[in-house]
Amino acid sequence: MKFTVIGGTGRIGSQVIQKLTSAGHEAVPAAPSTGVDLITGEGLDQALEGADVVINVANSPTFDAASLDFFRTSMNNLLAAGERAGVRHQVIVSIVGVEQVPELDYYRAKALQEELLRQGPTPYSIVRVTQFYEFMEATMSWTSDDTTVRLPATPIQPIAAADVVDAVVEISTGAPLQGIRDFAGPDVFTLDEVGRMTLAAEHDGRTVVIDDQAGMFAAVKGDVLIAGPDARLAPTHYKDWLRSAH
């Protein structure tokens, strides 16, 4: 099979390319560096030529209201180019609970992307995943200083990027779901717990303080980011990942 991976040079996309190639598939990356512009549509037709499946892991350059325009335009351009190319399966990566956090512009933008895909002309799959282990340090940096890291006690069920890659490859090489499949890490924590574990692994002496107004995840109500009973649980535990990362 031939796969075109939109965002194929990034953290997830490059690993998806490697996995598909090692399994004997043809996998082509599509990104600005390969001459593809999702917003203008430049290079899309060439990138999708002969593709059976399109995997879209491209991300908005911002998390603010501008992300709505990015996902609206890019999804519409990709669906149109896919229809012209005869693509048989469009796959996107989204976020568990994305439609339940309308207070966040980025989550509303991802929910819009999902809806455009559902209404589009091509059989599809939506791979929803939880927050990446790899993003935890950045999340902490938003609300930290030299002595303190302020985090809300938001329940999360984070997942390793490598396990996300496996999920994307599994769904993309199968029949279109015509729906959503959730993937999550094996453990549920509060965000402040994750902060303490991360600082301990790094021998960082700062203190984590619970602040339910701090950072992007302060807008999240209840346990909407926790995967439901039908989710597939990934194998990598955060503590094990931390040990290997440090």
C-alpha positions in Angstrom: 0.0 0.0 0.0 1.1 3.6 -0.5 0.7 6.0 2.3 1.1 9.8 2.3 1.9 11.1 5.8 1.0 14.8 6.2 3.3 16.2 8.8 5.6 13.3 8.0 8.8 15.0 9.1 7.6 15.7 12.7 7.8 13.8 16.0 4.9 11.3 15.2 5.0 11.5 11.4 8.6 10.6 11.0 8.2 7.5 13.2 5.0 6.5 11.3 7.0 6.7 8.1 9.7 4.4 9.6 7.2 1.8 10.8 5.3 1.7 7.6 8.4 1.4 5.5 9.9 -1.4 7.7 6.6 -3.3 7.2 7.0 -3.2 3.4 4.7 -0.3 2.6 5.5 2.8 0.5 5.3 5.8 2.8 5.9 9.4 1.6 6.3 12.4 3.9 4.5 15.6 3.1 5.5 18.8 4.9 6.6 22.3 4.1 10.2 21.0 3.7 9.0 18.7 0.9 7.1 21.4 -0.9 3.6 20.9 0.5 1.6 23.8 1.9 -1.6 22.7 3.5 -3.1 26.2 3.6 -2.5 27.2 0.0 -2.8 23.6 -1.3 0.5 23.9 -3.1 2.1 20.5 -3.7 -0.8 18.5 -2.3 -1.9 16.9 -5.6 1.6 15.7 -6.2 2.1 14.4 -2.7 -1.2 12.4 -2.8 -0.7 10.9 -6.3 -1.2 7.2 -6.1 -1.8 7.2 -2.4 -4.2 4.6 -0.9 -4.2 6.1 2.5 -3.6 9.6 3.8 -2.4 10.0 7.4 -2.7 13.5 8.7 -0.6 14.3 11.8 0.1 17.9 10.9 -0.4 20.4 13.7 -1.4 24.0 13.9 1.5 26.4 14.5 -0.4 28.1 17.3 -2.8 26.9 20.0 -5.0 30.1 20.0 -8.0 31.0 17.9 -5.9 31.0 14.7 -5.8 27.2 15.0 -9.5 27.1 13.9 -8.6 28.6 10.6 -5.6 26.3 10.2 -7.6 23.1 10.7 -10.6 24.3 8.7 -8.5 25.2 5.7 -6.0 22.3 5.8 -8.7 19.7 6.3 -10.9 21.0 3.5 -7.8 21.2 1.2 -6.7 17.7 2.1 -10.2 16.2 1.6 -10.5 17.8 -1.9 -7.0 16.7 -2.9 -7.7 13.2 -1.6 -10.9 13.0 -3.6 -9.1 14.1 -6.8 -6.4 11.5 -6.1 -8.8 8.6 -5.4 -7.6 8.1 -1.8 -9.5 5.3 -0.1 -8.8 6.1 3.6 -8.2 9.4 5.4 -6.8 9.2 9.0 -6.3 12.0 11.5 -5.0 12.0 15.0 -7.1 13.9 17.5 -7.5 14.2 21.3 -9.6 12.1 23.8 -12.4 14.2 25.1 -11.8 16.9 22.6 -15.4 17.9 22.2 -15.9 18.4 26.0 -13.5 21.3 26.4 -15.0 24.1 24.3 -13.3 26.7 26.5 -10.0 25.9 24.7 -9.6 27.3 21.2 -7.2 24.5 20.2 -9.7 21.7 21.3 -12.5 23.4 19.4 -10.3 23.5 16.4 -9.5 19.8 16.6 -13.2 19.1 17.1 -13.9 21.1 13.9 -11.3 19.0 12.1 -13.0 15.8 13.1 -16.4 17.1 12.0 -15.1 18.1 8.6 -13.5 14.7 8.1 -16.8 12.9 9.1 -18.7 15.0 6.5 -16.1 14.5 3.8 -16.2 12.3 0.8 -13.7 9.7 1.8 -13.9 6.7 4.3 -12.1 7.8 7.4 -10.7 6.9 10.8 -10.2 9.2 13.8 -7.4 8.1 16.2 -8.0 9.9 19.5 -5.1 9.9 21.9 -4.4 11.4 25.3 -1.6 13.9 26.2 1.9 12.9 25.3 4.5 12.1 27.9 6.9 14.1 25.8 4.9 17.3 26.3 4.8 17.2 30.1 7.9 19.3 30.6 6.6 22.0 28.3 3.3 22.0 30.1 5.1 22.6 33.4 7.2 25.4 31.9 4.1 27.5 31.2 3.4 28.1 34.9 6.8 27.8 36.6 9.5 30.0 38.1 12.8 29.3 39.8 11.3 27.7 42.9 7.7 26.7 42.1 5.7 24.8 39.4 2.0 25.7 39.6 -0.3 23.0 38.1 -4.0 22.3 38.3 -5.1 18.9 39.7 -6.6 17.9 36.3 -7.0 14.2 35.8 -5.0 12.9 32.8 -4.1 9.6 31.3 -1.0 10.4 29.3 0.6 8.2 26.6 4.1 7.8 25.1 4.6 9.1 21.6 6.0 5.7 20.5 2.7 4.1 21.5 0.8 6.8 19.6 2.8 5.8 16.5 1.9 2.2 16.9 -1.8 3.1 17.2 -1.7 5.3 14.1 0.0 2.5 12.0 -2.4 -0.1 13.3 -5.5 1.9 12.3 -4.1 3.2 9.1 -3.2 -0.2 7.7 -6.7 -1.6 8.6 -10.1 -0.9 7.1 -11.6 2.6 7.7 -13.3 2.8 11.1 -16.0 5.3 9.9 -15.7 6.5 13.5 -13.3 7.0 16.4 -11.0 4.8 18.4 -9.5 6.0 21.7 -5.9 5.2 22.9 -4.5 6.1 26.3 -1.7 5.4 28.6 -2.1 2.7 31.3 -2.2 5.0 34.3 -4.4 7.9 35.5 -2.8 10.7 37.3 -3.6 14.3 38.3 -1.4 16.8 36.5 0.3 17.9 39.7 1.2 14.3 40.4 2.9 14.1 37.0 4.7 17.3 37.8 6.1 15.8 41.0 7.2 12.6 39.3 8.9 14.5 36.5 10.8 16.9 38.8 11.9 13.9 41.0 13.3 12.0 37.9 15.2 15.1 36.9 16.5 15.8 40.5 14.8 19.2 40.2 14.2 20.7 43.7 11.3 22.9 42.8 8.0 22.5 44.5 4.7 21.6 42.7 1.8 23.7 44.0 -1.8 22.9 43.0 -3.3 25.9 41.3 -6.6 25.3 39.5 -6.2 28.5 37.6 -2.7 27.7 36.2 -2.1 27.0 32.5 -4.1 25.6 29.6 -5.5 22.6 31.5 -7.1 24.8 34.1 -10.0 25.1 31.6 -10.6 21.4 31.8 -13.6 20.4 33.9 -13.7 17.0 35.7 -12.3 13.9 34.1 -13.2 14.5 30.5 -9.6 13.8 29.3 -9.7 10.3 30.8 -10.3 7.6 28.3 -13.6 5.6 28.5 -14.0 1.9 29.0 -13.7 1.1 25.3 -10.3 2.7 24.9 -7.2 0.7 24.0 -4.5 1.1 26.8 -0.9 1.4 25.6 1.8 -0.6 27.4 4.3 2.1 28.4 4.0 3.4 32.0 5.1 7.0 32.7 7.6 6.0 35.4 9.3 3.5 33.1 9.4 6.2 30.3 10.9 8.7 32.7 13.6 6.2 33.7 14.5 5.6 30.0 14.3 9.3 29.1 16.7 10.3 31.9 
